[in-house]
Amino acid sequence: MIRPLILLTLLAAPALAQTAPDQTTPAQTAATDAAPVVQVLSWGGDFSAAQAATMARSFTAAKAVEVRFADSDDPAGVVKTQVEAGNVTTDVASVGQGAAMRLCDEGDVLPIDPATLAPGADGQPAAEDFWPGTLSDCFVPTDIYATVIAYRTGAGAAPQTAADFFDLERFPGRRGLGRTPQFTLELALLADGVPPTEVYQVLATPEGVERAFARLDTIKDQTIWWEAGAQPIQLLADGEVTMAHAYNGRVFKAAQVDKLPLAILWDGQINEIEGWVIPKGAPHAELARDFVAHSTSPQELARFAAELPYGPPRLSAQALVDGFAAAGKPAMAPHLPTAPDNMKNALTVDPVFWAEHETQLRERFAAWLAAE
């Protein structure tokens, strides 16, 4: 599965400095030159900066262990290359759930015992506190982000359901969609009335694929296709479209920081999960395990979510988020994909489905786009 998470390098955290591979993060200043170093490979920009200001800074304070960040738009690919070359310099890497599954299956990352992870805020074992289906043998989740329907406010009635995205009569105007079958096909089926729990079962059939494309046919000639995460926000800001499929962090920044007249429709949101892996041959594997355990405690995940609008993947962390809100910043809990009200009709991406069907569906999607 091709992840669009390079978008995270541009999201809203204006108080945080960007992090480059050869720069010192706030987490490093408390450590001495003689201290051991944990090398973390992440996505860069505001995303890595938030990790440094929350997870890494507190780890350094607690353990006197320096944390350094290197950036990549493909951390999983870097891990794979390092392991195959026998030259591993990364201790911990941030990757998507699907990429983590592949790395684990291919023996490129180490297993992580859930018993070593911090308990839930109420003392429950970690394995019971993570969102179901997110914690796996070699992967510990750190955040959940969403692809959502964004719309311009103040231009008539607001859309209420995913089906409204496809209703050009009641909600006139062009639409913005990513030029990719992933997210687009799921949205079409959700809008066509398929329950989130059945979307991938339906999409795995020829009839389900045709059903999704039939729904997309209804707006095809009114759709502007985008390829980068900043584009749907620009299309909305310029009035080129009235609704667009976009990443929730981008919409949050545009509405809350830049004060653009945009809002999120959470109905039919499509969630993806990312988290930590430890490469096979990591120079400081035990320290890496310590960092993973520390940074994925309910408190640290809540602290991170208070900086960026990505949901904590632990059940007990959600209620803690606004306790870490910084002065002058909005309370983040209502804006998270994992907020209870926002999860009512949410779909979580199935990485196994896309590993099995991606090639076929990309070919079908390209042919559909090219057809008159």
Phi and psi in degrees as a GROMACS rama.xvg file:
@    title "Ramachandran Plot"
@    xaxis  label "Phi"
@    yaxis  label "Psi"
@TYPE xy
-87.7271  116.618  ILE-2
-89.6916  140.915  ARG-3
-93.2283  23.7805  PRO-4
-76.8448  1.81889  LEU-5
-57.8641  -22.0741  ILE-6
-56.2054  -27.7202  LEU-7
-65.442  -17.8292  LEU-8
-73.1027  -7.31099  THR-9
-121.628  11.8486  LEU-10
-84.467  176.175  LEU-11
-79.2246  116.72  ALA-12
-162.409  66.4339  ALA-13
-60.3912  -20.0419  PRO-14
-83.7522  -6.08354  ALA-15
-104.605  138.435  LEU-16
-83.8115  150.948  ALA-17
-71.8672  154.278  GLN-18
-117.12  122.922  THR-19
-109.544  160.187  ALA-20
-56.6468  -31.075  PRO-21
-105.8  19.1511  ASP-22
-107.938  154.186  GLN-23
-86.49  130.462  THR-24
-92.5721  166.789  THR-25
-56.998  -27.7564  PRO-26
-68.1308  -22.2713  ALA-27
-81.8389  -24.2347  GLN-28
-66.2178  -23.8699  THR-29
-86.1361  -6.34762  ALA-30
-101.172  150.311  ALA-31
-89.5273  166.55  THR-32
-62.4649  -26.4176  ASP-33
-85.4062  -7.83267  ALA-34
-72.5546  150.649  ALA-35
-64.06  160.694  PRO-36
-126.512  133.409  VAL-37
-103.679  122.39  VAL-38
-94.7396  118.997  GLN-39
-112.136  128.263  VAL-40
-102.563  121.049  LEU-41
-140.499  -165.172  SER-42
-91.7161  -7.32332  TRP-43
86.7901  -177.541  GLY-44
55.1766  -143.692  GLY-45
-64.4866  -27.1594  ASP-46
-67.601  -53.0731  PHE-47
-63.3729  -37.1972  SER-48
-62.4209  -39.5889  ALA-49
-66.5118  -40.3975  ALA-50
-61.3812  -41.1463  GLN-51
-66.7653  -41.4749  ALA-52
-74.5986  -18.9405  ALA-53
-113.233  -78.0333  THR-54
-59.8757  -48.8651  MET-55
-73.8305  -40.9082  ALA-56
-61.3891  -44.385  ARG-57
-70.6656  -32.2851  SER-58
-64.6455  -43.9982  PHE-59
-62.0721  -42.5008  THR-60
-64.0211  -37.3498  ALA-61
-80.6485  -35.5948  ALA-62
-113.459  -7.05394  LYS-63
55.7679  39.2835  ALA-64
-118.718  124.526  VAL-65
-71.2048  143.181  GLU-66
-123.468  124.653  VAL-67
-118.236  141.493  ARG-68
-109.918  134.963  PHE-69
-116.368  150.394  ALA-70
-113.347  147.263  ASP-71
-156.953  149.125  SER-72
-89.4705  5.4525  ASP-73
-149.248  68.0388  ASP-74
-57.4346  -37.165  PRO-75
-62.8118  -40.1607  ALA-76
-64.1821  -37.8177  GLY-77
-65.1175  -44.4117  VAL-78
-58.9393  -46.9702  VAL-79
-57.9101  -45.6846  LYS-80
-64.015  -44.3902  THR-81
-63.372  -43.9527  GLN-82
-65.6665  -44.21  VAL-83
-66.4506  -30.3308  GLU-84
-83.3472  -9.24608  ALA-85
67.7535  27.9178  GLY-86
-133.767  72.1915  ASN-87
-89.8913  120.247  VAL-88
-112.166  -7.09072  THR-89
-95.9247  134.557  THR-90
-95.2224  -38.2776  ASP-91
-140.336  139.652  VAL-92
-132.511  144.542  ALA-93
-93.669  121.854  SER-94
-140.105  163.783  VAL-95
-74.6808  160.672  GLY-96
-60.6396  -42.357  GLN-97
-63.5726  -43.6098  GLY-98
-62.995  -38.362  ALA-99
-62.9264  -39.639  ALA-100
-62.0289  -43.043  MET-101
-65.3521  -45.2702  ARG-102
-61.8801  -38.6599  LEU-103
-67.7614  -46.1909  CYS-104
-60.4486  -33.0512  ASP-105
-91.8126  3.8802  GLU-106
74.9374  23.2983  GLY-107
-92.8679  -10.714  ASP-108
-132.121  160.042  VAL-109
-89.7795  149.735  LEU-110
-68.0094  150.349  PRO-111
-126.753  118.5  ILE-112
-73.8836  119.869  ASP-113
-60.8616  -21.2182  PRO-114
-67.9106  -17.8214  ALA-115
-86.5495  -6.01819  THR-116
-86.9609  155.43  LEU-117
-62.7459  143.964  ALA-118
-69.5834  169.526  PRO-119
-66.6241  169.158  GLY-120
-60.0272  -26.3019  ALA-121
-100.773  10.4051  ASP-122
93.218  -1.88196  GLY-123
-69.3282  151.13  GLN-124
-57.4205  147.753  PRO-125
-56.0797  -40.1171  ALA-126
-61.2389  -23.8806  ALA-127
-92.0808  -12.5475  GLU-128
-95.6254  -25.1724  ASP-129
-73.8746  149.182  PHE-130
-53.1606  136.415  TRP-131
-52.2761  134.851  PRO-132
81.7905  4.16159  GLY-133
-99.6107  -38.0441  THR-134
-82.2739  130.981  LEU-135
-138.02  -176.844  SER-136
-57.0047  -37.6844  ASP-137
-121.705  11.9469  CYS-138
-138.291  128.139  PHE-139
-119.899  115.967  VAL-140
-66.1017  148.135  PRO-141
-119.73  -27.1474  THR-142
-164.366  159.997  ASP-143
-127.203  124.355  ILE-144
-118.32  167.758  TYR-145
-137.54  148.057  ALA-146
-97.2241  125.03  THR-147
-131.348  166.995  VAL-148
-85.3972  121.333  ILE-149
-109.378  146.987  ALA-150
-144.812  158.322  TYR-151
-78.8072  134.725  ARG-152
-91.7825  164.079  THR-153
73.9667  15.881  GLY-154
-124.506  50.1664  ALA-155
99.8167  -166.141  GLY-156
-63.2689  142.105  ALA-157
-82.6673  141.974  ALA-158
-63.6939  147.919  PRO-159
-115.28  -25.5676  GLN-160
-136.682  164.201  THR-161
-59.9626  -29.9066  ALA-162
-62.1965  -28.0665  ALA-163
-65.0786  -24.2502  ASP-164
-60.8653  -29.3549  PHE-165
-99.9968  3.21734  PHE-166
-97.8923  90.6625  ASP-167
-76.6323  -17.0392  LEU-168
-77.5634  -49.864  GLU-169
-78.5689  -27.6358  ARG-170
-129.956  75.7835  PHE-171
-66.8447  158.903  PRO-172
122.001  160.432  GLY-173
-76.5516  160.873  ARG-174
-116.24  155.445  ARG-175
-116.979  126.476  GLY-176
-134.207  147.798  LEU-177
-67.7748  141.098  GLY-178
-80.2451  66.5831  ARG-179
-157.876  144.216  THR-180
-69.9572  -32.3676  PRO-181
-68.7624  139.267  GLN-182
78.3924  -43.7634  PHE-183
-69.0059  -47.0009  THR-184
-68.1704  -39.1317  LEU-185
-61.9627  -44.1396  GLU-186
-59.2495  -42.0277  LEU-187
-60.9524  -41.8909  ALA-188
-72.1108  -39.0121  LEU-189
-59.9478  -42.6396  LEU-190
-67.8228  -24.5085  ALA-191
-88.0205  6.47757  ASP-192
97.6701  5.35781  GLY-193
-76.1783  126.505  VAL-194
-62.3502  147.336  PRO-195
-52.8964  -36.0305  PRO-196
-69.845  -11.699  THR-197
-114.749  -1.70869  GLU-198
-58.0066  -48.3147  VAL-199
-74.2315  -29.7158  TYR-200
-62.9856  -43.042  GLN-201
-68.9801  -43.8058  VAL-202
-69.3209  -15.9135  LEU-203
-79.1786  -4.63967  ALA-204
-107.509  151.191  THR-205
-57.4991  -37.7221  PRO-206
-65.6554  -38.2055  GLU-207
-66.9364  -39.7872  GLY-208
-61.8313  -45.966  VAL-209
-63.8675  -35.8275  GLU-210
-63.0797  -42.5162  ARG-211
-63.9255  -44.8631  ALA-212
-69.0433  -31.8224  PHE-213
-63.4546  -38.8312  ALA-214
-67.2248  -41.1298  ARG-215
-66.3413  -30.1835  LEU-216
-56.4811  -30.4932  ASP-217
-69.8624  -17.6601  THR-218
-126.641  5.71127  ILE-219
-55.723  -44.6575  LYS-220
-78.6173  -2.32638  ASP-221
-116.072  20.0324  GLN-222
-110.285  134.851  THR-223
-104.018  125.295  ILE-224
-94.726  129.305  TRP-225
-113.085  158.225  TRP-226
-126.586  -9.30222  GLU-227
-131.497  147.866  ALA-228
-60.2887  -25.8808  GLY-229
-76.8344  -21.5117  ALA-230
-65.4584  -44.7534  GLN-231
-62.9952  -33.0926  PRO-232
-66.4685  -41.9576  ILE-233
-65.5635  -40.6075  GLN-234
-60.6334  -41.9695  LEU-235
-67.7491  -43.8275  LEU-236
-62.4106  -36.8159  ALA-237
-83.1601  -5.15816  ASP-238
76.1621  15.1697  GLY-239
-71.1847  -29.6714  GLU-240
-134.052  156.761  VAL-241
-100.411  -21.35  THR-242
-141.067  149.675  MET-243
-151.047  147.362  ALA-244
-79.7603  125.327  HIS-245
-150.666  167.827  ALA-246
-83.7463  135.289  TYR-247
-59.7631  -35.0629  ASN-248
-64.8976  -37.5659  GLY-249
-63.8567  -43.5847  ARG-250
-67.7096  -40.6155  VAL-251
-57.2709  -48.5704  PHE-252
-60.7656  -46.0319  LYS-253
-61.22  -41.4141  ALA-254
-82.0839  -44.9857  ALA-255
-88.0133  -32.8505  GLN-256
-99.2234  -48.8451  VAL-257
-86.6955  -7.52999  ASP-258
59.7469  34.8031  LYS-259
-79.0452  152.634  LEU-260
-79.0091  66.4204  PRO-261
-125.693  152.826  LEU-262
-145.416  163.909  ALA-263
-105.763  134.34  ILE-264
-99.1183  112.954  LEU-265
-81.1576  -15.0219  TRP-266
-60.7807  127.695  ASP-267
77.1569  19.6609  GLY-268
-62.3578  148.534  GLN-269
-118.779  112.222  ILE-270
-90.8165  146.728  ASN-271
-130.777  156.518  GLU-272
-122.655  139.153  ILE-273
-133.645  163.215  GLU-274
-173.816  -165.772  GLY-275
-94.0142  144.674  TRP-276
-130.455  157.88  VAL-277
-116.092  114.249  ILE-278
-61.9481  145.59  PRO-279
-62.4406  127.962  LYS-280
88.4042  12.3476  GLY-281
-54.558  133.438  ALA-282
-60.396  -31.0319  PRO-283
-129.694  64.1218  HIS-284
-61.4207  -39.9322  ALA-285
-69.5443  -41.2656  GLU-286
-64.1186  -35.8081  LEU-287
-60.8099  -43.1709  ALA-288
-63.2358  -38.5525  ARG-289
-62.3916  -42.8907  ASP-290
-65.529  -43.0866  PHE-291
-59.9729  -45.4614  VAL-292
-63.6936  -43.8259  ALA-293
-64.8703  -47.8634  HIS-294
-74.1255  -15.3155  SER-295
-108.001  16.3528  THR-296
-67.456  156.326  SER-297
-55.1115  -38.6724  PRO-298
-66.8013  -43.7642  GLN-299
-69.9914  -37.6931  GLU-300
-66.4202  -36.8741  LEU-301
-67.5647  -39.436  ALA-302
-62.0589  -41.3951  ARG-303
-66.1791  -43.8924  PHE-304
-63.8816  -26.2925  ALA-305
-71.8841  -16.0621  ALA-306
-92.4665  -40.3617  GLU-307
-130.235  146.33  LEU-308
-81.1913  58.2511  PRO-309
-121.31  130.188  TYR-310
-70.3681  143.131  GLY-311
-72.465  133.887  PRO-312
-84.1901  14.6646  PRO-313
-110.94  136.372  ARG-314
-61.8576  -37.1071  LEU-315
-82.1236  -6.5095  SER-316
-84.0074  -27.5673  ALA-317
-55.776  -44.2389  GLN-318
-70.9537  -12.8779  ALA-319
-91.27  -13.864  LEU-320
-57.7929  -51.2365  VAL-321
-71.2567  -11.4549  ASP-322
-69.3097  -15.7201  GLY-323
-106.392  9.75996  PHE-324
-62.8059  131.869  ALA-325
-82.1707  151.74  ALA-326
-59.2095  132.865  ALA-327
86.5453  -5.41486  GLY-328
-104.637  151.257  LYS-329
-68.8774  148.689  PRO-330
-62.0116  126.213  ALA-331
-87.7332  -24.2368  MET-332
-51.9142  -44.3926  ALA-333
-68.0926  -16.5147  PRO-334
-95.7969  1.86828  HIS-335
-86.7366  144.175  LEU-336
-56.2904  -27.8853  PRO-337
-88.4725  0.132099  THR-338
-59.2622  136.071  ALA-339
-51.7307  -42.6246  PRO-340
-65.6511  -28.2461  ASP-341
-84.3127  -14.5559  ASN-342
-93.965  1.84971  MET-343
-61.7957  -34.1448  LYS-344
-132.81  42.3334  ASN-345
-88.8588  149.671  ALA-346
-118.45  134.624  LEU-347
-102.085  129.48  THR-348
-56.2911  136.566  VAL-349
-98.821  102.804  ASP-350
-66.4222  -28.2235  PRO-351
-66.5986  -42.7132  VAL-352
-57.9304  -47.8372  PHE-353
-70.5125  -29.8498  TRP-354
-63.517  -33.917  ALA-355
-86.6583  -28.2962  GLU-356
-118.788  -3.25136  HIS-357
-59.6836  -48.1678  GLU-358
-59.2805  -48.3229  THR-359
-61.0303  -45.0188  GLN-360
-74.0681  -30.6539  LEU-361
-66.7891  -40.416  ARG-362
-64.09  -43.3356  GLU-363
-65.0194  -40.3501  ARG-364
-65.9959  -43.0972  PHE-365
-62.9112  -40.3664  ALA-366
-66.0819  -39.9783  ALA-367
-64.0172  -43.1709  TRP-368
-60.7925  -38.6646  LEU-369
-76.4771  -19.5333  ALA-370
-73.3006  147.386  ALA-371
